[in-house]
Amino acid sequence: MITTRTNIGIKRMGEIDHKAFQDTCKKRFHIEEANLQATKLCSLWQERLKNPKWHPFKVVEVNGNPQEILDEDDEKLRNLKQEWGVQIYAAVVTALKEMNEYNPSGRYIIPELWNFKEDRKATLKEVISYIVKNIKALKRSKSFISYLKGISSFWLLGTYYISNDVITNDFSDASPKQRGIPKMKEKTRAIYGK
């Protein structure tokens, strides 16, 4: 159900946006090498995010409440920003904040139902209405109806083949009664002696 125009879908919280790496690497490398370098760099930083020993956050007090914020003076993040620019830095920081919010102890990616149109977590009501709307649209389309007909025909054909060919081995000259349950019981008794 997820397409390029999807409003509701699954967002992987803590996963780095690969596009930022591709855009930056296309400016620095030849086209052939850009994708390879972008993938390597993105994978390297994704692994760094998973490391629970690296915690570039600090606790500050806001209105009497302790709050965890990103440590802008973290050496790895500062070097990333200087070496690769603001776009890659922003992608890593976004993923880092998501990971810290959704799974700070495990440090792995968490799937989350997401409203891409409003860039926020989707409510259960939105997800259900989105699914119902898309099922109704699919039901009206001829391709969905032919798809269902194909599945039901395949299922009926498969059931007929299994129930008849396996039982009688040759169902071309067998009567309907011979193809059914009584014949299966006879074969079962002959095979298992029951």
N, C-alpha and C positions, 0 to 999 in steps of 0.2 A: 504494500500500500504506500510505500514511501517513494515519491517522485521528486522532481526538481521543484514542483509547486506545492509540496506538502506543507501544511500548516502545523500538523501534529505528527510527531515521530519520536524516535529514540535518539537521544544524544548521549554520547559516551563521556561522562564527566571525568575530567582529568586527562583526557586524550589531547595531545597537542595538535593544533590545526596545521596540517602539512602544507597548505597553500602558501602560508607566510614564508616557509622555507623555500618552496619552489620559486616564488616571485623574487626573493633576494638572490638565490643562486643563479637564476636566469640573467641577472644583471652582472654577475661576477664571472660566470663560466660560459663555455660554449654550450650550445643546446644539448649535445649528446651527453656532456658531463654534468650539466646542471641538475637533471633529475636524479642521477646517482648521488651527487654530493648532497642534495636536499634530503634524500632518503636516509643517507648515512647520518647527517647532522640531526635530523628529526629523531631518528632511532636512539642516537646517543643521549639526547636531552630527555627523551621519554624514559630511558633507563635511569638517568639521574633523578628524575622525579620520583621513581619508584623506591629509591634508596631512603629508608626511614632514618638513617643517620644524618642526612642532610635536611636541616629544618630552618630555612631562611625566614623565620618569623620572629617577631619580638612582641612581648606583652606590654601594653601601655594602658594607662588608666584614663577612661573617658567618662566624665560625669560620675565619678566614683565607682564605675564598673570596669573590671579588667577586660581588655579587648586585644585579640591577637591580630597584628597587622604585618604586612610584608616588610622585611628588613631591606631597605633600599641600599644599604651599605654592604650587603653580602657580596663576597669576592667573586663567586661564580657568576652571579647575576650581573654584577658590574662589568666583568670581562665579556660576558655574552653581549651586552648592550654596546660596548665599545667596538668589539670585533665584528659583530653581525648586524647591528642596527636595531632601530626601535621596533620594526615590524616583527622580527623573530623574538625579540625580548618580550613584546606584548603577548605573543602567542604562548610562550613558555610561562609567563606570569599568570595568564588566564587559566591555563591548565593546572598550574600549581595551586592557585586559589580554589579551584573547583575540587581538586583532590583533597586539599586540606579541609574543605567544608564537608564533602560527602564521605570521605574515608581516610581520616588522618592517621589512624593506627595501622591499617593494612597497606596503604599506599598502592592500591591498584584501581583500575578504571571501573567505574560503576555506571551501568546503563540507567537512564532516567527518561521517563516520558516527558517530552518537551514541546512547548508551543513555540515554533520557530518564527511565526509571524510577530509575536510579541516578545520574543527572546526571554522566556521564563518557563518555569516548571508548569506542565499542563495539569489541570485539575482532572479528576476522574470523570466528571460530568462532560468536559470537553472531549476527552478520549472516547467515551461511549457514543456521544452524538456524532463524532467524526466517523467512527466505525459504522454506525447505522446509516449515515448519509452515504458513505461509499458503497455499502452493500446494496442499498436501494438503487444507486446509480448503476452498479454492475448488473443487478437483476434486470434492469430495463434494456441493457445492451444485448444485442444478438449474440455477440461473442461469448458472453457469460452463459446464456441459455444453451448455445451449442456445446459449450464446455461441459455443462451439467449433463446434457444428453449423451455426450461422449463418455463421460464417466459412468453414467448409469448403464449404457449399452455395454461398456467394457465389463462392468461388474456382473451384469446378467449373463453375458457370454462366458465369463470366467466361471461363474457359479454353475452354469449349465455344463460346461466342459468338465469341470472337476467332479460334479455329482454324477455325470454319465460316463465319461471316458474312463475314469479311474475304476468305477464300479464294474462296467461291462466290457471294457477295453475296446469294444466295437459297438457304438450306439446307433449305427445306421439301420440295422434290422431288428433292434430290440423294441418291444412294446413299451409304452409309457410306464406300465406297472413294473416291468422288468428293470427299468432304469432307476427306480425309486428305492425307498428304504428297505423293502423286503429283500431285494437282491443284495444290498449292502450288509444286512444282517447275516445272510447265508455265507457271504465271503468272509465276514469277520469270524463266524463260527468255524469255517473250514481252516482259516489261518491260525487262529488262537485256540481252537478246540473248545470253545465255550458255547 
